Amino acid sequence: MPGDKSISHRSVMLGSIAEGITYVTGFLPSEDCVSTMSCFQALGVNIERPADTELVIHGVGLRGLHEPGDVLDVGNSGTTLRILPGILAGQDLFAILTGDTSIRRRPTGRVVEPLRLMGAKIWGRDDGRCAPLAIKGSQLKGIKYDLPIASAQVKTSLLLAGLNADGETEITEPSKSRDHTERMLQLLGAQLGIDGNLYRIRGGQQLKATAIDIPGDISSAAFFMTAALVVGNSLLEIGNVGINKTRTGIIGALNEMGARIELLDLEGKSNEPRATLKVRSAHLKAMTIEGDIVPKLIDEIPVIAVAATQAEGRTIIRDARELRVKESDRIAALSTELRKMGADIEELEDGIIINGPSNLKGTRVKSYGDHRIAMSLAIAGLVADGETTVEDSECIAISYPSFERTLLSITE
């Protein structure tokens, strides 16, 4: 699998504000991650790229970023749009963040509001609820803040703002979101207090550069895990996949549906666990996904929906309203496009209900410019009768440039 997208973003961000040279291997050369790299280069960070998946980042220290000469373009990267303000808010500079049409529709208020409470000076459309965002660096102060919705991006933005704030920043989230930022902060020498869903970080700590080896992306692996489950007589091994416990909700969900996914060759490197996943085709049964598990597999719900079309019974997915404000309205997109293929789907305000199994039919479907919708529909096409055409599939390069090549290699 290509390198983990979340960890790739964070390796650039934290490596850039660390002291010394950070060597990154396993970097994901997707459009989103390259957007993050380009933003930090515009902020004065020297980033060498000796190979597609390798970076050499010459860190400038905690407050060493330079004012960019132009607007910072995050492309389609919601991760960059939400985390970067937390880094910039405490720097001695002025910057404007924007992105593509999709990004300018995505909500930023839940990052902007707590950053303003810390003393950040941020302006934007709809009073900072949408990009473009303008940020004037200022002296921040630590706060105590309860996240209304579990979000790794918002948590990360506030933790990194806390590094540049006076005093201590304390963040509580309602349920555990992915913890790649916490792990990488610790890898780079930061003192971070973690007590369940409560996080404390003291301002003024300097990060120390190190080597970061990025495991394969479990969100990317999810497409091929599902493919192996739904295509008869399949056997697939996927090597070096990150199995961070805040990301393995997809394995638990698929196993609950009847899969028997084996974890082989377990090891830990760069403070992130990884393993080889062994997957065989299986007779799937319906399940309910709701509550605290949702943040642990929010990115995988589109392909879980594909698995549900082949499962026996009624699959219910709730508490996933976040899907409405991703690269597309993923609830509406999945409901519309899988229904075109013959799936029995009911759209809910915060999720979907799928009655299975369905005999899918190949047809022309739309990606809505959303990489995860495009890849999920491609997997659905593997079990559909006839030919499936996914329109605007070039958006897959946002997260997984080699997806088509990999798909062909395991199905030929």
MITIVEX-563878 format. One record per residue (C-alpha): x, y, z. Coordinates in steps of 0.2 Angstrom, whole numbers, plus 5000, padded with zeros to 4 digits. Each point is the difference from the previous one (the first is absolute). Layout:
N
ATOM     X     Y     Z
ATOM     X     Y     Z
...
//
This chain:
412
ATOM     X     Y     Z
ATOM  5000  5000  5000
ATOM  5005  5018  4998
ATOM  5005  5010  5015
ATOM  4987  5005  5013
ATOM  4993  5016  4994
ATOM  4997  5007  5018
ATOM  5017  4996  5006
ATOM  5008  5007  4983
ATOM  4992  5017  5003
ATOM  5006  5000  5018
ATOM  5017  4995  4996
ATOM  5002  5016  4989
ATOM  4991  5011  5013
ATOM  5010  4995  5015
ATOM  5016  4997  4991
ATOM  4999  5018  4994
ATOM  4999  5008  5017
ATOM  5012  4988  5009
ATOM  5019  5004  5002
ATOM  5011  4991  4989
ATOM  4998  4988  4985
ATOM  4985  4988  4999
ATOM  5002  4985  4988
ATOM  4984  4993  4994
ATOM  4997  4984  4991
ATOM  4984  4993  4994
ATOM  4993  5017  4996
ATOM  4983  5000  4990
ATOM  5003  5010  4984
ATOM  4982  5004  4998
ATOM  4993  5017  4995
ATOM  4994  5004  5017
ATOM  5017  4996  5009
ATOM  5009  5009  4986
ATOM  4989  5015  5004
ATOM  5006  5000  5018
ATOM  5018  4999  4995
ATOM  4998  5014  4988
ATOM  4992  5011  5013
ATOM  5015  4997  5012
ATOM  5012  5004  4986
ATOM  4991  5016  4997
ATOM  5002  5003  5019
ATOM  5019  4999  4998
ATOM  5003  4982  5004
ATOM  5013  4991  4989
ATOM  4993  4983  4996
ATOM  5010  4989  4989
ATOM  4992  4985  4991
ATOM  5014  4987  4995
ATOM  4986  4988  4995
ATOM  4981  5000  4998
ATOM  4998  4992  5017
ATOM  5015  5008  5009
ATOM  5001  5018  5007
ATOM  5015  5009  5009
ATOM  4992  5014  5010
ATOM  5011  5014  5007
ATOM  4990  5006  5015
ATOM  5000  5018  5004
ATOM  4995  4998  5019
ATOM  4984  5004  5009
ATOM  4998  5018  4994
ATOM  5011  5001  4985
ATOM  4988  5000  4986
ATOM  5001  5015  4988
ATOM  4986  5010  4993
ATOM  4995  4993  4983
ATOM  5001  5011  4984
ATOM  4983  4994  4994
ATOM  4984  4992  5005
ATOM  5002  4982  5007
ATOM  4990  4988  4989
ATOM  4995  4984  5009
ATOM  4992  4992  4985
ATOM  4987  4987  5005
ATOM  5008  4997  5017
ATOM  4989  5002  5014
ATOM  5013  4994  5012
ATOM  5012  5014  4995
ATOM  4986  5013  5001
ATOM  4995  4995  5018
ATOM  5017  4997  5007
ATOM  5011  5013  4993
ATOM  4990  5015  5008
ATOM  5006  4993  5017
ATOM  5018  5001  4995
ATOM  4999  5017  4992
ATOM  4990  5008  5013
ATOM  5015  5002  5012
ATOM  5013  5004  4986
ATOM  5006  5018  4997
ATOM  4992  5001  4982
ATOM  4985  5003  4990
ATOM  4992  4987  4989
ATOM  4985  4996  4990
ATOM  4994  4982  4997
ATOM  4989  4995  4986
ATOM  4996  4984  4990
ATOM  4990  4993  4986
ATOM  4981  5002  4998
ATOM  4996  4985  5011
ATOM  5012  5006  5014
ATOM  4992  5017  5000
ATOM  4983  4992  5005
ATOM  5007  4990  5014
ATOM  4997  5007  5018
ATOM  5015  5007  5009
ATOM  4990  5008  5015
ATOM  5004  4986  5012
ATOM  5019  5004  4998
ATOM  4998  5019  4999
ATOM  4989  5002  5015
ATOM  5012  4992  5013
ATOM  5015  5008  4992
ATOM  4992  5017  5003
ATOM  4998  4995  5018
ATOM  5018  4998  5001
ATOM  5003  5017  4993
ATOM  5002  4996  4981
ATOM  4996  5013  4988
ATOM  4990  4992  4986
ATOM  4988  5006  4987
ATOM  4991  4991  4986
ATOM  4984  4998  4990
ATOM  4984  4999  5011
ATOM  5010  5006  5015
ATOM  5014  4987  4998
ATOM  4988  4985  4997
ATOM  5007  4998  4982
ATOM  5016  5003  4991
ATOM  5008  5010  4994
ATOM  5007  5004  5018
ATOM  5012  5014  5004
ATOM  5011  4998  5015
ATOM  5011  5013  5009
ATOM  5012  4991  5012
ATOM  4998  5006  5018
ATOM  5005  4995  5018
ATOM  4989  4985  5005
ATOM  4994  4995  5017
ATOM  4996  4982  5006
ATOM  4982  4996  5003
ATOM  4989  4985  5005
ATOM  4989  4995  4986
ATOM  4987  4986  4998
ATOM  4998  4994  4982
ATOM  4982  4999  4996
ATOM  5004  4987  4987
ATOM  5014  4988  5000
ATOM  5012  5006  4986
ATOM  5019  4995  4998
ATOM  5002  5015  4989
ATOM  4993  5013  5013
ATOM  5009  4992  5014
ATOM  5016  5000  4990
ATOM  4998  5019  4996
ATOM  4997  5004  5018
ATOM  5015  4990  5007
ATOM  5012  5008  4987
ATOM  4993  5017  5005
ATOM  5003  4995  5018
ATOM  5019  4998  4996
ATOM  5000  5019  4996
ATOM  4989  5005  5015
ATOM  5004  5007  5017
ATOM  4996  4987  5013
ATOM  4991  4984  4998
ATOM  4987  4995  4987
ATOM  4987  4986  5005
ATOM  4989  4992  4988
ATOM  4986  4987  5003
ATOM  4991  4991  4986
ATOM  4984  4990  5002
ATOM  5007  4984  4993
ATOM  5018  4995  4994
ATOM  5004  5006  4983
ATOM  5016  4994  4991
ATOM  5016  5003  5010
ATOM  5014  5002  4987
ATOM  5003  5018  5005
ATOM  5003  4995  5018
ATOM  5011  4986  4995
ATOM  5011  5011  4989
ATOM  5001  5013  5013
ATOM  5007  4988  5012
ATOM  5012  4993  4987
ATOM  5007  5017  4998
ATOM  5002  5003  5018
ATOM  4985  5009  5006
ATOM  4993  4998  5017
ATOM  4981  4996  4998
ATOM  4988  4996  5014
ATOM  4987  4987  4995
ATOM  4986  4994  5011
ATOM  4987  4991  4991
ATOM  4992  5013  4988
ATOM  5009  5014  5009
ATOM  5016  5008  4993
ATOM  5012  5013  5007
ATOM  5014  5008  4992
ATOM  5012  5014  5007
ATOM  5005  5014  4989
ATOM  5018  5004  4995
ATOM  5006  4982  4997
ATOM  5012  4998  4986
ATOM  4998  4985  4989
ATOM  5016  4990  4995
ATOM  5001  4993  4983
ATOM  5002  4981  4997
ATOM  4996  4986  4987
ATOM  4982  4996  4996
ATOM  4995  4984  4991
ATOM  4982  5001  4995
ATOM  4990  4984  4999
ATOM  4988  4996  4986
ATOM  4983  5008  5001
ATOM  4986  4989  5007
ATOM  4987  5011  4992
ATOM  5008  4996  4983
ATOM  5001  4982  5005
ATOM  4981  5000  5004
ATOM  4996  5000  4982
ATOM  5010  4984  4996
ATOM  4994  4992  5016
ATOM  4982  5002  4995
ATOM  5004  4994  4982
ATOM  5008  4984  5007
ATOM  4984  4997  5011
ATOM  4987  5003  4987
ATOM  5008  4992  4984
ATOM  4999  4981  5001
ATOM  5015  4989  5003
ATOM  5011  5014  5004
ATOM  5016  5000  5011
ATOM  5010  5016  5003
ATOM  5015  5005  5011
ATOM  5003  5018  5002
ATOM  5017  5004  5008
ATOM  5006  5014  5012
ATOM  4983  5007  5004
ATOM  4998  5012  5015
ATOM  4990  4992  5014
ATOM  4999  5015  5012
ATOM  4985  4995  5011
ATOM  4992  5017  4997
ATOM  4999  4995  4981
ATOM  4996  4981  5001
ATOM  4981  5003  5001
ATOM  4999  4994  4982
ATOM  5007  4983  5005
ATOM  4989  4998  5015
ATOM  4985  5005  4989
ATOM  5004  4987  4986
ATOM  5003  4986  5012
ATOM  4984  5004  5008
ATOM  4992  4998  4983
ATOM  5008  4983  4998
ATOM  5017  5003  4994
ATOM  5015  4991  5008
ATOM  5014  5012  4997
ATOM  5017  4994  5007
ATOM  5014  5011  5006
ATOM  5017  4993  4996
ATOM  5018  5007  5003
ATOM  4995  5013  5013
ATOM  5014  5013  5004
ATOM  5001  5018  5006
ATOM  5010  5013  4992
ATOM  5000  5020  5002
ATOM  4988  4997  5014
ATOM  4987  4993  4988
ATOM  4995  4981  5000
ATOM  4999  4991  4983
ATOM  4996  4983  4994
ATOM  4996  4989  4984
ATOM  4981  4997  4998
ATOM  4994  4984  4993
ATOM  4982  5000  4993
ATOM  4990  4986  4992
ATOM  4983  5002  4992
ATOM  4985  4997  5012
ATOM  4982  4999  5002
ATOM  4995  5017  5008
ATOM  4986  5004  5011
ATOM  4993  5017  5004
ATOM  5005  5010  5016
ATOM  4996  5017  5008
ATOM  5013  5014  5001
ATOM  4997  5014  5012
ATOM  5007  5010  5015
ATOM  5018  5000  5005
ATOM  5006  4988  4986
ATOM  4995  5013  4986
ATOM  5015  5012  5002
ATOM  5012  4984  4999
ATOM  4994  4996  4982
ATOM  4992  5015  4993
ATOM  5011  5000  4985
ATOM  4996  4982  4997
ATOM  4981  5001  5000
ATOM  4998  5002  4981
ATOM  5008  4983  4997
ATOM  4991  4992  5015
ATOM  4984  5005  4991
ATOM  5006  4990  4985
ATOM  5003  4985  5011
ATOM  4983  5002  5008
ATOM  4992  4999  4982
ATOM  5007  4982  5000
ATOM  4996  4996  5018
ATOM  4985  4990  5006
ATOM  4987  5011  5010
ATOM  4998  5018  5004
ATOM  5016  5011  5003
ATOM  4997  5016  5010
ATOM  5012  5014  5000
ATOM  4996  5015  5012
ATOM  5009  5014  5009
ATOM  5010  5004  4984
ATOM  4994  5017  4996
ATOM  5018  5005  4997
ATOM  4999  4991  4983
ATOM  4988  5014  4994
ATOM  5015  5012  5001
ATOM  5014  4990  4992
ATOM  5007  5003  4982
ATOM  4982  4996  4995
ATOM  4984  4997  5010
ATOM  5005  4982  5001
ATOM  4983  4994  5007
ATOM  4991  5007  4985
ATOM  5013  4994  4988
ATOM  5000  4982  5006
ATOM  4981  4999  5001
ATOM  4998  5007  4982
ATOM  5014  4991  4991
ATOM  4998  4983  5009
ATOM  4982  5001  4997
ATOM  5003  5002  4981
ATOM  5010  4983  5001
ATOM  4985  4992  5008
ATOM  5003  5001  5018
ATOM  4986  5001  5013
ATOM  5005  5016  5009
ATOM  4991  5012  5012
ATOM  5008  5017  5003
ATOM  4999  5007  5018
ATOM  5005  5017  5006
ATOM  5015  4993  5009
ATOM  5003  4984  4990
ATOM  4993  4986  4989
ATOM  4990  4984  5001
ATOM  5005  4986  4988
ATOM  4990  4984  4997
ATOM  5010  4986  4993
ATOM  5006  4990  4991
ATOM  4996  5009  4983
ATOM  5005  4995  4983
ATOM  5009  5015  4994
ATOM  4999  5005  4981
ATOM  5014  5009  4991
ATOM  4996  5018  4995
ATOM  5007  5017  4998
ATOM  5003  5008  5018
ATOM  5006  5017  5006
ATOM  5014  5003  5012
ATOM  4995  5018  5005
ATOM  5018  5004  4999
ATOM  5003  4990  5016
ATOM  5014  4987  5000
ATOM  4992  4989  5013
ATOM  4984  4999  4991
ATOM  5009  4996  4983
ATOM  5010  4986  5008
ATOM  4985  4993  5009
ATOM  4990  4999  4984
ATOM  5014  4992  4991
ATOM  5000  4986  5013
ATOM  4981  4999  4998
ATOM  5004  4997  4981
ATOM  5010  4985  5004
ATOM  4984  4990  5005
ATOM  4988  5009  4988
ATOM  4993  4991  4985
ATOM  5006  5009  4984
ATOM  5012  5015  4999
ATOM  5001  5014  5013
ATOM  5006  5017  4995
ATOM  5006  5012  5013
ATOM  4999  5018  4994
ATOM  5013  5013  5006
ATOM  5011  4987  5007
ATOM  5016  5010  4999
ATOM  4995  5007  5017
ATOM  5007  4984  5007
ATOM  5018  5007  4998
ATOM  4995  5011  5015
ATOM  5004  4986  5012
ATOM  5005  4984  4990
ATOM  5009  5004  4983
ATOM  5004  4982  4997
ATOM  4982  4993  5004
ATOM  4996  4995  4982
ATOM  5017  4991  4998
ATOM  4998  4990  5016
ATOM  4982  4996  4996
ATOM  5005  4993  4983
ATOM  5015  4990  5008
ATOM  4989  4990  5012
ATOM  4985  4997  4988
ATOM  5009  4994  4984
//
